[in-house]
Amino acid sequence: MSNPENTQEAMLGNEPVTEQPAAAETAQTDNVDTIPSLEEQFKALELKAAEHYDAWLRAKAEGENIRRRAQEDISKAHKFAVEKFAGELLAVKDSLEAALAVPEQTVESFKSGVELTLKQLVSAFEKNALHEVNPAGEKFDPHKHQAIGMVDSEQEANTVVTVLQKGYLIADRVLRPALVMVAKGK
């Protein structure tokens, strides 16, 4: 690259325009200065590796903390899973104790107290997704019923004739199968 003065001198026939050697040396030293030495590169890489190792350790610790907290939450859920249901049953227990505390009971008052207590218990069952299985007249289902025996009956074979003990489901899962007598068939 030349400046306007050098161009005019070249046109007049004076010496040809050449770049100054000092500028070339400056350019070469600038290039050398911009390339880091191996030691500097190694130190930079060591710093980067240390940063990545530190980040990895922090992520590992965070993962372990999450796992530990999840285990604690599961443990608490197991311990206190029946808390809501137990709270509902306390009202039933209170009603039974109140019935026993009455000094003079008649059969009628006792019966009405038991009926009210049963209503409280059924309400507690409903609130906690505990459903009664009373399969009288239904087809025998080995997943929900337990056959105690077979009896001669006018009903179709494998139909529940008698329910000896009701079964219960918790949210469609069998808590206790119904104890039933099943028809042999004709």
N, C-alpha and C positions, 0 to 999 in steps of 0.2 A: 504494500500500500504506500502510496506516495502522497506527499502534500503538494499544494499548488506551486510552491516555489521550486521544488525539485523538478516538477514537470516542465516549467518554463526553462530551466537550465538545460534540461535534456533536449528541448526543442532548439535551443540556440546552439547546440553542438558541444556543449560542455560535457563534462564527464557523465557517464551513464548513472542512472539512479540505482543505488543499492541500499539494502536495509542495513541498518547499523548493527554491528555485532553485539553490542551491549544489550540491545532489545531481545535478541535471540537467547542470550544467556539468561536473561531475566525470565523469559518464558519457560526455559528448561527447568530452572530452579523452582518456579511456581508449580510445575507438574510434579516434581519430586516431593515438594512439601505437601501436596494434596493426597498423595498415596501414603496411608499410615504404614508404619513399620510392622513387622510380624509380631513383635512384642506388644505393640499397641492393639493390634487385632486380637491377639490371644487374650489380653486383659479384658477387652470389650466382650469377647465371647464368654470368658469366665464370669463376668458380671451378669450377662444375659442368662447363663446357665444357673447362677445362684438365684436370680429372680424367678426363673421357672421352677426351680426346686422349692423355693419358698411358697410360690403359688400352689404347687402340688401338695405340699405339707398342709397348707391352710384348707385346701379343698378336701383332703383326706380327713382332717380333723372335723370339718363341717359335716361330712358324710357320716362319720362316727357319732357325732352329736345328734344328727337327725335320726339315725338308727336307734340310739339310746332313748331319745324322746318318744319315738314310736313304740318301743317296747314298754316304756312306762305308761303310755296311754292305753295300750292293750291290757296291761296288768290292771290298771284302774277300771277299765271297762268290764273286765272279768269280776273284779271285786264288787263293783257297784251295779251290776247288770240288773239285779232284782230290786233295786232301790225304789223305783216307781211302783212296782207291784206290791212290795212290802208296805209302802205307805198306804196303798188302797186297802190292804188287809188289816191295817191297824183299826180302821173304823168298824170292821166286822168283829174283831176281838173286843173292842170297847162295848159293842152292842151285846155280845154274849156275856161279858162280865156284868153289865148293867142288869141283864135279865136274871142272872144268878143272885144279884144283890137285893132283889125285891123280896121282902120278908113273907108276904102272903100272896101266893100265886094261885090263880085259878087256871083251869085247863084252857079256857078261852084266851086269857091274857098271855099265857105261855105260848099258845099256838100262834097268836098274832105277832108276838115278839120274834118267834122263830121265822115266820114268813117274812117279816121286815128284814131280819138279818140275812136270810137267803137272798132277798132282792139286792141287798148291799153287796153280797158275795158275787152274784151274777153280774152286777154292774162293774165290779172290779175286774172280773174275767173279761168282759167286753172291752173295757178300756185298755186292756193289755193284750188283746188279740188272742185270747184263750177261748176256743170254741168247743162246744159240746158236740159229741158224735152219738146220735141215737138212731141206729140204722134199722129199726123195726120195719119189716116189709121190703127192704132193699136187697139187692143182690149182694152176696158175700164178697167182700174185698179183703184179701189177706194182708193188704198194706195198712188197712185201718181197723180191721176186726180180728179177733182171736176166737176161733170156734172151740167151744168146750165140748160139744157133742152134736150128734145128728138125731133128729126125731122124725117120726112119720108125720106127714102133714099133707093137707090138700093143696098147699102152695107149691109153686114151681121149685124144682131141685135147686139147691144152693141159694135159697132165699133165707134171709134172717127171719126166724120165727119169734124168738124171744131174746130180749136184751137183759142179760143178768147184771151187767155193770156198764154204764156209759163210758165212752172213750172221750179223749180230749186232744185237740190239735192246738199247737201254738203256731200261728201264721202258716197254716197248711203243712206243718210238720207234726207227725204223730208224737204226742207226749205219752199217751196211754191208749192202747187199742181197746175197743169195746169188746167185752166178753159176751159172746152170743151163742145161741143154739140155732143150728141150720137145718132146713128141711131136706130130707132124703129124697123126696120126690115120690111120685106115684108108682 
